[in-house]
């Protein structure tokens, strides 16, 4: 920011000099004889040009004579000192002073009014954003959401505002309110894929985490409108998975995988889901049944992160604060010779049934083993797919030689059975090698 103001001040200084300097600078006095000689030389050159034009046939003798007389008159006037002279007056100096003050003042005033002072501020990284979000208390979040709701009551035509309110209510797990907010947005913009998926997700969560016919219809419409919408593909694949239509789930999730950043945690999760679906298809002898929906011509517009899942059951009754699991991860002595201390250790929680999306994930060095851990709802990749939404989870640990979140042959891993969310002292033993 300091560098910006220095550069801006230097540019204003140059602008003031450009405008004011000609007003205060006196023209250098020339020797009169030198000036007369220069004028005579210029007129001779002009006369020679006229004679050349006559010789070339572009001018006639009459035009040559008129030009000659005009040049003689100019030369005589210059010799008598009748040409205008620029003089620096007292008034021009005051004008320069006034401009020197007014121009910087006007520039600063316009920037403060129209510009953005924070535009030169460093862009925070993801960790800083997450830390800032954690600093917001539930009361502060509720206050901000309420202010947004109050504004929308006065400005009900703000579709983006209703979408933001719907997402906020979903994060706060106020799903019936989220349904109403998304419905307002839908009434304004119609078949927008982001609105369709947000409304479908909220309806499902308000119904206890189960897809209703209305939510399925909205998801189907979202994929029809935009077959490259990430959240639509995720939800549609989940609908197909729950219906045991593994061919459709595979097709939709494979399309989604091509849209995710390679090597990201979410891409690894989708690949794990795809692998699970392929295993199920192989066990059942099933074959892919083709795309779930016909492709549309609408270009992809969804650049958001993958969606908030809509298939999670509600939190256990009587345990609103049970959203952590703590314990210790250790390595079986039989695998001690296979451990690379520089490898990556993943500690994660996932639901006992359904898609294998991690509900919380923690990354450490394998050399830290044995190590204590605490997983909480803030470690979820998606707000509604967190420890707060499940009464029981499975805790796993895996040592990855490549640092890839997706299991690879030769990785070391271990997994517990289902444990209650809120448990402490959970023991995870890494005791097997991924084949």
Secondary structure, 3 states (H helix, E strand, C coil): CHHHHHHHHHHHHHHHHHHHHHHHCCCCCCCHHHHHHHHHHHHHHHHHHHHHHHHHCCCCHHHHHHHHHHHHHHHHHHHCCCCCCCCCCHHHHHHHHHHHHHHHHHHHHHHHHHCCHHHHCCCCCHHHHHHHHHCCCHHHHHHHHHHHHHHHHHCCCCHHHHHHHHHHHHHCCCHHHHHHHHHHHHHHHCCCHHHHHHHHHHHHHHCCCCCCHHHHHHHHHHHHHCCCCHHHHHHHHHHHHHCCCHHHHHHHHHHHHCCCCCCCHHHHHHHHHHHHHHHHHHHHCCCCCCCCCCCCCCCCCCCCCCCCCCCCCCCCCCCCCCCEEEEEEEECHHHHHHCCCCCEEEEEEECCCCCCCCCEEEEEEHHHCCEEEEEEHHHCCECCECHHHCCEEEEEEEEECCCCCCCCCCCEEEECCCEECCCCCEEEEECEECC
